[in-house]
Each structure stands twice: as structure tokens, then as C-alpha cells.
């Protein structure tokens, strides 16, 4: 019986990470792979990595990270904002990869059944430093601390007026879809690039970076939408935590300078469902 496994933040522009990605293979021909964003920045790198994974795993489910949404100055693909996201969705569909725009598949293997819910929600600057009440105040504190996310220069948000406006639109549309489409009585696996709750950001070396790490709007989603597991990346802090009794798996590979220090087995695929679970009551 296959397993549901996950990884994120492959960042294949680094040769060491590209070599790890080339070695990724399922333990069983029925394994499904959750890819929680930040495969890369360059369109050709993203296509290379996703094509490789789609050939090897029975099913791949992908969500975008912030790096996929960047428009690097040397990328031949000049699309920005929503148009770039839609290009990525079309690429995945050509490869047979499930995206946040597709019907939610049901995992029936080990630990199942569970509805796999890929999410694209971005962030809205609501994970603010203590003592700040607005985005402007929070950004000033972050800038004074020497913390600024590259998204501010590379992640375009057109046709939305801001990244937070794009995030609010995504959250509202996704929330309505979840309420309407999730089958009764079946647990979910929520897959997002960013943590769905703020608690995992408390251990960041630079706490001001939490501004670019999610939204308070999803704090109750793991319980509301009956998550058996939450999968995310972005923080590059590979670990398992529990919040309100729900396991939250941070499954990043991260940059070579990070995993060379902390990970004994870089590229390890993380199983995200236990072999046996009790049914979820609705």
C-alpha cells in the first residue's frame, strides 16, 4: 500500500539541491507526493523538477510558494502576478499534477481516506510584531531590524492592488469552496506553502520575517475543515508540531547552507498520515 509523503522548498537553482531532487523516488509505486511550494524561481527549473517528479510518483499535488511567483529579471517567462500563477497551473495540468485550481483528490492509501486540499493563500502582513497595528508600522519595525523579504521586489501582484489584496481574495474564494465541496465525514490534509497558524513562526531567528509567512485568517481552518494533517514549508525549519491536537508538518529542504548544518538526511520524504486514524465526526 502506498504512502502519502511530502517535501517543499527544493530550491533547485542550487546544484546541491538539484542533485537531491534528482534522487527523489517513491518507496512504493503507489506513493503520492505533496510538493508544498518553492520548487524554484526560473520557469525552466520549475518545469524540469515538476516533470521529473510527475514521472516517478503515482500522483503529485503542488501548491505555489513565493519563489515560483517571482518574476526574475533573467527568466524568459515575463509573466507577472496572477498571469504567472495561471501559467504554473497550466504547466502542472499538462504534467498531470494537481493544483489548487483542480478538484480535490481523495487519498485511499495508508492512513486514508483523506481529502487532499492544495491551497494558494499568500500572506496579508497580519503576523505583525508586537506593538504594531498596521502594515506600515510592522514594515518599519522589520526594516529597522534589517529584515525585508525579497518578495517586496520580485513578487508582483497584478491585477490586484497589493499582495494582501490578492491574499484576501484567495482566502475568501478558497473558504467558500471548502465549505461547499468537502465531502462529509472524510478528514482532510491541508497543504499550503505558508503555515496556517502563527505559532510555528515564533521560533524564527528573525521574528519580523513572520510578516511574510501567512495570515491570521486561517488560524481556525485546521479544526474547521477537519484536518488530519497540515503540510507546509517556507520557514526552512524542518519539524513536526501539534496545534489544537492537529499535526503540522514543516517539510522544507531549504538552502544548502541550512540543511548542511541541520538535516542528517536532506531530501527525506515525510509521511504525513499515520497508518491508523479514528474517523472524523462532523
N, C-alpha and C positions, 0 to 999 in steps of 0.2 A: 504494500500500500504506500502511495506517495505521501510526501510531506509538503506542507506549506512553509516556505523559507523566504527570508528577506535579506536585503542589503541596500545600502544607499551611499551617496557621496563617493562614487567611484573616481571622479575627477581624472578622467583618462588622459588628460593632456600631459600628466606626469608619466614618464616612461615606466617607473616602478609600479604605478597603479595600472597602467595598460597591461603590463605583464601579469599582474594579479587577475585582471579581468579576463585575459586570455585563458587563464587556468580554471575559471569558474565552470563547474559542471554539476549536474544533478547527481545525487546519490542513487536515485531511482528514476526510471523513465517517466513516472507519473508525477514527479515533483512540479509544483508551481512556484514561480519566483515573483516576489513583490520587490519592485525597484522604487525606492522612496525618494527619487529625485537626485539632482546634481550628478548626472552621468558625465557631463562636460559642458563646455561653452560653445565650441565650434560645431557648426551643423554637421560637418563630415565626421567628426569624432563621435557625436551623439548617434548618428546613423550607423557607424561601424559597430559601436558597442551594443546597441539595441538589436541590430541584425544578428550578431553573434549569439546573444542570449536567447533570442527568439528561436534560433535553430536548435538550441540544446535543451530547452525546458519545455515541458508539455504545454504550459501556458505562462505568459509573462504579463504582469499587471504593473503599469508605470504611472507615476504621478510626477509633475514637473517640480523641480527645485528652482531656486532663484537663478542659478547659473545657466540652466537651459534657456531661460528667458532673457538673458543678457543679449545685447547686440554688439559683439566685439568688433572693433574697427577693421580687423583683418579677416572677418568672416565674409565670404562671398554672398551669403544669405543676408540681405539687408533689411529684412522684415523686422518690425518692432512691435512691442506690446501685444495686444490681442491677436494681431495677424501672425506674429511669430508663434504664439501658443497654438493657433489653429494649424500652422504648418507642422508643428510637432505632433499634433493629434493625427493629422493625415498620414504622416510618416509611420506612426505606430499602427494605424489601421492597415496600411499596406503590408506591414510585417506580421499582422495577426496579433498585435499586442493590445490589451485592454487599457483604456484611458478613462479619465473622469467623465468623459462625454458618452460613454458606452453603457449598455445595460450591465447591472451588477451581476457578476457570475457567482455561482454557489459552489463552494468547496465541499466535496464529499469524501475526501481522503481522511488521513489520520487527524483526529480532533474535530472532525466535521460532524454535521453540516454547519457551515457558516457562510453568510453573505459577505463577499469581499467588496469593500466600498473604497475605491480610489477617490481621493479628494484633491481639489485645487482651490485653496482658500487665501493664499498670500498672507499678509500681515497688515495691521492697521495702526501701529505705533501705540497700542494700548498697554503693552508691557512696559510701563514708564518707570523711571527711577523714583524712589521715594521723595516726596516733597514737590513733585511736578504734577500739574493738572492738565497741561496741553501738550500737543506735539511740539510746538515751538520751544516750550520750556525744556522738554525732555531732550530735544536735539541739541539745545545749548549746553545742557549738562554733559551729554555724550561728547560733544565737540571739545569742551573744556578738559575732558578726561582723555582726549586724543583718540576717541573711538568714532569711526564713521564707516558705515558699510558701503562697499563698492557699488551696491545696488543704486545708491543715490546718483551715480554717474552712468551706469551701464544698463539698468533695468528700466526700460521705457514703459509707460502705462497707457499710451493712446489706444482707443479713443476716450479713455476715462481721464478726468481732470487730475487724478493723483493715484498713487499706488493704494492708498487707503480706500479711495472710492471704488477702485477695482476689487479690492478685498471685500468691501461691504456688499457689492453686487454678487460676488461669488458665494459669500456666506448665505445671503438671502435665498438665492436660487437653489443652492445645494440643500439648505434646510427644508425648503418646500418639497424638493424631490425626495429626500429621505422620508419625510412624513407620509408621502403619497405612495412610494414604491417599495419600501421594505416589506417583505412577507412576514406575517405574524408568526411568532414563536420560534424564529430562527435567529441565533446570535449573529453578530457582525464582527468583522475585522476591519477597523478603520485605518486607512493608510494615507498619510499626509506627509509632506516634506517637513513641515514645522510641527513642534509639539502642540497637542490640542489643549493642554493645560499649562499654566505658567510654571508650576513647581520645578520641572527639570532645568529651567534656566537659572535657578538660584545658585547653582554651582559654577556658573560661568566665571572664568578668570577675570573677564571684563564685564561686570554685570550690566553696564549700559548697553551692551550689544543686544540685550533682550528686546530692545525696541524693534528689531528686525527679525523677530523669532516667533511671531504668531499673533493671536487675537484673543482677547478675553471673551469674545462672543461664543467660543466653542467650549468653554470650561465645563459645561454640563453635558456635552454631546456623548462622551463615553457611556454615561449612565442612561441618558435619554434614549439613545439608539442601541442600547443593549450590547455593548462591545464585549466580546470575549477576549479581545486583544486590541491594542493600539500600536501601530508601527509608524515610526518617524525617523528623521535624520537631522541634518542641518547643524546640530550642535557639535558634531565630531567628538561626542563623549559616549563611547560605546558602552551601554549598560542597560540593565533591566530595573525598573522601579514600579511601584504599585501606588495607585491613587484611587481612593474610594473602592479599593478591592480589585481594580482592573489593572492587569499587567500592561505596562507601556515599554515597548522595546525601542531603544535608540540603536540603530543598526548601521551607523556610518563606518565606512572605511577611513575616509578623511585624507589629509595630505600626508605625503611620506614622512615629513618631519614630525608628524604627530604619531602615526601608527608605528613608526620605527622605535618610538620610546615606550608606547603603552600596550600595543597589541602583540601577544605571543603568536597569534595565528591570523594575520591580516588576510582579509578576504573570506573569513569563515561565514557561511550562510547560517542565519539564525532561524531555528524553528520557532514559529510564533503561536502555535496552538499545542496544548497538552494532548496526550494520547486519549484521555478520557475527560469529559466535562459533563456537568449536570445541565439539564435543559434550562433554557431561559423562559421565565413566565412573563407574559405581557398582560 
